[in-house]
Amino acid sequence: MGEQHAGVSAALATVDQGACDAMAARIAAAVDAEPAAEDAAGRWRTDYLDNPEVVPLNFTKCFAILEAAGGGSLEGRSILDIGCGGGGFVTQARALGMRPVGIDIYTGQAHSRSAAEGLLRSRGASEQEIAEIVRDGDITEPVGDLADRFDFSISVGMLEHIPDRDARRRAVENMIRVLKPGGTMLLICGPNRRMPFDLFHYGPRFPFYHQLPSRLKAPYMRRLIKPRRPDLNEVQTATTFLTGVSIREIEAAVRTVSPQAEIAQAFPIFVRMAVSRAWLKRPAAQVVVQAVSRLLVRTKSEPLILIVATRR
Ligand SMILES: C[S@@+](CC[C@H](N)C(=O)[O-])C[C@H]1O[C@@H](n2cnc3c(N)ncnc32)[C@H](O)[C@@H]1O
């Protein structure tokens, strides 16, 4: 990104597969589980079209990014998880010794809230602790007592579910407002409106759906997705399903609250994922990988958006 600061960017560059593996081992040790099992349990369970490869992200990587961007140990640090859903992230954050709070619109989603509470309970959290961690809240509404309180705010796969552009802007502004000065936001969402394909959720299938106006999106989604996944209930109300978001709109919202914020695009993740494949580690392939990476960052076209912003 044009205004990317070397500090945060340099820190993010240290987040490689090794750092993520080390983080997975730490989380697993904290909860006395095998790293792979813990990773699977904490993974963002987005099983659209039964293709786990489509979502190359798990919470372990989020913690590795936060630690690098936040400049030190995560232990004892406070974090607000926005759209915390089934509680995988807040549970792992607690295991790492962080002080998490999670908010979500749980109205009408009691199953999701129970899942979060049950997960924390299964890891030994007391009822009082659970009540403090899992909260009902809409990030597009004024933040009230959550303002200026957290070392970190994070949101994974939430922003694209907010259909209205103004509401999305308020959501990002509020993610900055909840931070203490110097606090760091990690916002992860997709699809990027600039990309023809939603590589995050559907791979190269269903091109352009996130760029369509609502009235066209619903029939398109029903026609293409429903035959494959008739149980995908979101398609029934698909008018606003997975809105395209742009990196520019996120940056503008951050700057509204914190004009001097340091904003960095975390690594172009698809490129990084690819890098972990052995044949792509060869020097010739690396040249291509680096070039693609630079192009994606410069044009703000990274399909999976990972924005790190530090409040100033
Ligand atoms: C795809 S889920 C992701 C859940 C979780 N972050 C994860 O990665 O597993 C999106 C979540 O965002 C929540 N959400 C959507 N709009 C929200 C809003 N305005 N404020 C808070 N949460 C919201 C939804 O209720 C849902 O639980």
The ligand as an SDF file (V2000), in Angstrom:
LIG
                    3D

 27 29  0  0  0  0  0  0  0  0999 V2000
  -18.8430  -15.8210    9.0960 C   0  0  0  0  0  0  0  0  0  0  0  0
  -19.1570  -15.5130   10.7850 S   0  0  0  0  0  0  0  0  0  0  0  0
  -17.5070  -15.4530   11.4150 C   0  0  0  0  0  0  0  0  0  0  0  0
  -17.4580  -15.7910   12.8720 C   0  0  0  0  0  0  0  0  0  0  0  0
  -16.0590  -15.8130   13.4950 C   0  0  0  0  0  0  0  0  0  0  0  0
  -15.4220  -14.5080   13.4220 N   0  0  0  0  0  0  0  0  0  0  0  0
  -15.1880  -16.8650   12.8560 C   0  0  0  0  0  0  0  0  0  0  0  0
  -14.2490  -16.4890   12.1680 O   0  0  0  0  0  0  0  0  0  0  0  0
  -15.4470  -18.0500   13.0410 O   0  0  0  0  0  0  0  0  0  0  0  0
  -19.6710  -13.7940   10.8130 C   0  0  0  0  0  0  0  0  0  0  0  0
  -20.1450  -13.3500   12.1760 C   0  0  0  0  0  0  0  0  0  0  0  0
  -20.2550  -11.9260   12.1790 O   0  0  0  0  0  0  0  0  0  0  0  0
  -21.3970  -11.5920   12.9400 C   0  0  0  0  0  0  0  0  0  0  0  0
  -21.8100  -10.2200   12.5910 N   0  0  0  0  0  0  0  0  0  0  0  0
  -22.3600   -9.8100   11.4260 C   0  0  0  0  0  0  0  0  0  0  0  0
  -22.6310   -8.4900   11.4870 N   0  0  0  0  0  0  0  0  0  0  0  0
  -22.2290   -8.0670   12.7100 C   0  0  0  0  0  0  0  0  0  0  0  0
  -22.2560   -6.8030   13.3670 C   0  0  0  0  0  0  0  0  0  0  0  0
  -22.7650   -5.7140   12.7720 N   0  0  0  0  0  0  0  0  0  0  0  0
  -21.7570   -6.7110   14.6350 N   0  0  0  0  0  0  0  0  0  0  0  0
  -21.2670   -7.8140   15.2480 C   0  0  0  0  0  0  0  0  0  0  0  0
  -21.2270   -9.0440   14.6770 N   0  0  0  0  0  0  0  0  0  0  0  0
  -21.7110   -9.1750   13.4200 C   0  0  0  0  0  0  0  0  0  0  0  0
  -22.4010  -12.6730   12.5690 C   0  0  0  0  0  0  0  0  0  0  0  0
  -23.4650  -12.7520   13.4880 O   0  0  0  0  0  0  0  0  0  0  0  0
  -21.5200  -13.9150   12.5330 C   0  0  0  0  0  0  0  0  0  0  0  0
  -21.4450  -14.5560   13.7860 O   0  0  0  0  0  0  0  0  0  0  0  0
  1  2  1  0
  2  3  1  0
  2 10  1  0
  3  4  1  0
  4  5  1  0
  5  6  1  0
  5  7  1  0
  7  8  2  0
  7  9  1  0
 10 11  1  0
 11 12  1  0
 11 26  1  0
 12 13  1  0
 13 14  1  0
 13 24  1  0
 14 15  1  0
 14 23  1  0
 15 16  2  0
 16 17  1  0
 17 18  1  0
 17 23  2  0
 18 19  1  0
 18 20  2  0
 20 21  1  0
 21 22  2  0
 22 23  1  0
 24 25  1  0
 24 26  1  0
 26 27  1  0
M  CHG  2   2   1   9  -1
M  END
$$$$
